[in-house]
């Protein structure tokens, strides 16, 4: 159950857009529909990602440069902080769908790793498959569907703000029904496949179930705890020019769970084919 497809839906929020429209400003539903449409138009991206993720009770910072080709999926990342110089190259359908990893240290050679494996993730909340904006859109779309008639209460457009010199719409998703519930593992499922199915964080599933050692450590019939949504509260800063969510903050009942900031974002730049090869002159694979 390793195939992952993230699809957004412009139809989903349409009934909401037709209700209580304020001609003086966009509604939260209209902003999100524009975000979904903008993501569907992404073909390539270049950006610097700054992140905070809660690991073992503490927020850990990270920063990396990213090149992204959407279809076919091709991703190159180089870590700036904390493990400076680590490089990852993932090419969909190549290398047995494993990522090339230059650890910039022991074992001092390029290795091929399963992006879903704990050894490659190394306490990161996400895999290389979640790079870009499709993943966050799938989560938001799913919560909108679950919210149904409570959409306008849960999804709030709270005005505009500025991030890194960019004017942004601020959307707050206040999911008050947030709770932890029992889930019975089905045949063939992993922690990650369960998370994808339920649009939640697989890393959080590990945190909630201390008896689970890694993402493969579940079996049919096992009852585990899962959240009923990705986050208790989500804050999105959506760029008013390109309508992409360049800041994403997720909270649970303990506070900030994760935060992602997209800096120096280039939308649909021309990326040469050789930049998605191990042999590219600027890489050290």
N, C-alpha and C positions, 0 to 999 in steps of 0.2 A: 504494500500500500504506500509506495513511495512517490507515485505520480501526483504532482501538486498543481492545481489549476486555480488561479484567482481571477474571477470575472466580476466586473462591476455591472450595475444595472441602472440605466437611466429611467426605466419604467417604474422601478420600485417606489420612488418618492413622488411620482407625478400627482397622485391624488392629494398629497399634502401641499403641493405647490398651488393647487387651485383654491385652497382655503385661506381665508384671512390674509390676502396679499396686501402688503403696504407698498403703494406705488413709489414712496419716497426712498425705499431701501430694499435690498434683497432680503428674503427670508432665509432661515437656516436651511430649509429644504432646497431652495434655489441655489444657494452657495454649494451645498453638497453635490447637487446634480452637476454643477459646473466643474467641481473637483473630479467627479467620476469621468466626465467627458474629457477633461484635460489629461487625465491619466491614460485614457484610451488612445490619445494622440501621441503619447510618448513612444519614440523609437530608440533613442539613445540619450544617455545622461552622463555628465561629468560633475562631480561634486566632492566636497570635503564633509565627511560625516563626523559630528561630535556627539558622543552619547554618554549617558549615565545609566547604569543598570544596577539594581540591588542584587548583590551576591553575598550570601551568608550574613545577611542583615546589614550590610554596608553598601553604600553607593560607590561603584567603581567607574572611573572615567575612561573613555577611549576616544581615539581619533584616527581616522584613516582617509586616504584618498581613494576614490572609486571611479571606475569607468564601467558603463553598463550598456549593453545592447539587448533590447527586449526580445526580439524574435529573429533568429534563434537566440536563446538566452546565452549571453557571454558576459562574464564578469571578471574584472581585475580589481584587486584591492591591495593597497600597501599601507601597513600600519605605521602611523606616526607616533602614537602613544597608546599603551605603555611599552609594548614590545616592538620598538622601532626597527623597521626594516623587514619585518615579516611580510611576505607576499603570497597572495592566493590568486590562482587563475582557474576559473570554472568555465567549461565549454560544453554546453548541452549536447549529449549524444556522443561525446568523445571521451577517451580515457576511461571507458567503463563507467561514465558518469561520476567519476571521482575528480576531486579538485587537485590540481598541482599546488603544492605548498612548499615555499622556500622559508624554512624556519629561521634563517639568519643566525644560526647557532647549531648546537648539537641536534641531529647527527651530521650537520654540515653538508647535506645533500638534499636535492629536491625529492619530496616524497609525494605519493598519491594517497589521498584520504577521502573516505566517505563523508560528504558534507553533513550527514545526519549523526555521525558518530560523536560520542562524548570526547574522544581524543582530539578531534578537530575543533569542536565547539569550545572546549576549555572554559566552561562556565559562561559563555556568551548566551544571551537570551535567544538569539536567532541563528539560523543557518544562512549560508550564502544565497539560498533560494528566496529569501525575503527581501533582498536588496531592491530598492526602487519604491514605488508607491502603490503597486497592485495589492500588496498584503494589507496595508492599513485600510485601503478602500474596501476590501472584502470584509474586514472586521466591522467597519462603520456601517456598511450596507446591511450586514446581518443584524446588528443592534437596532437599526432603523426598522427592519422588518419585525423584530421581536417587540419593539415599542408600540407598534400599531397605533391605537387611538391616543396613546400617551406621548406621541412623537414630539409635539410642540412643548410639552412639559420637560421632557428628557433632553431634547436637542435645543440648545439656546444660543442664539446669535447675540453676543454681548458687546458688540461694537468693533471698532477698528483699533489697531495698534501698530507699532513699528518694530520690526525685528531685523537687525543687521542692515539697516537702511532701506528695508523693503516694507511697504505698507501692506498690512495683512488684515483679513477678517478673522475674528476670534470666535470659535465655536466651542462651547462647553457641553459635553455629553455627561449628564448627571444621571447615571443609571442606578436609581434608588432600589430596584429589586435585587441588587447584587448580593449573592450569597454563595456558600459552598454546599454542594449537593453530592449525593452518592451517584456513582456511575459504575455499571457492570461491564467489564471488558469483554468484547466480542472476539470470536476466533480470528486470528491473524492480525489483530490490532497491536500497535505500539503506542507508547505515550505520545509520540509525534503525530501519528495518524489520528488518534483520538482528538488531539488539540486542533488539527486542521478541520476535522469534521464538525467540531463544536465552536470553532472560531475563538479559541482561547489560547493561552500561553502554555506550551509544553514545559517550559522551564518552571512555571508556577506549579504545575502538577507535581513535578519532582519536589518542590519545596513543601507542598502540602502533604506529601506521602513519604515520610522518612524511611519507610520500609522498601521503597523503590530505589534501586542503586543507579540505574541509568535509563535511557530512553527505550531500551528493548526489554526491560525487566518487568513485564506484566504478562499475565496469562489469562486464557479464556475463563470467565466466571469470577475472576477477582473483582472485588468491590473497592473502588478507590474514591477519593474526594477530588472534585473538580469545581472550579468556579463556574457560575452560570452565565458569565460574560467575561470578556477579556479584561475589563477594568471596572472598578467602582466609579471612577470619574476619568474622563479623557478630555484634554484640552488640545485643540488644533489651531495653529496659526496658518491660515490659508492665504498665500500670496495673491494680492488683488489683481496682479497683472497676468500671471500664468495659471492661477487657481490650483496650485499644487500645495500640499500640506507640509510646509518647510520646517515647522516645529510640531512635534508630537509628544505629549506628556501623558503618562498613564499612572493612575493612582489606585491603590487598594485601601483597605481600612487602616493600614499602618502608615500610609503616606505615599510618597513618590516611589513607584516601582520601576519605571524606566522613562527615559527622555532621549529624543533624537532630534538633532538640529542639522539642517542641510545648508551648508555655507558654499559660497562661490558656485552656485548651481548653474550649469549650462544645459539648456534644454534643446534636445535634438542636434547636438554638434556632430560634425563629420569626424568619425573615428576610423582611422585607417585599419584595414584588416590585420596588418602585422602587429598592431597593438593588442591583439587578442591571441598572441602566440608566445610561447616560452622564449623564443629566440629574439624578441624585440630588444633593440639596442639599449633601452633604458631599464631593462629588468635584469635580475640576478638569479634566475632559475638555473 
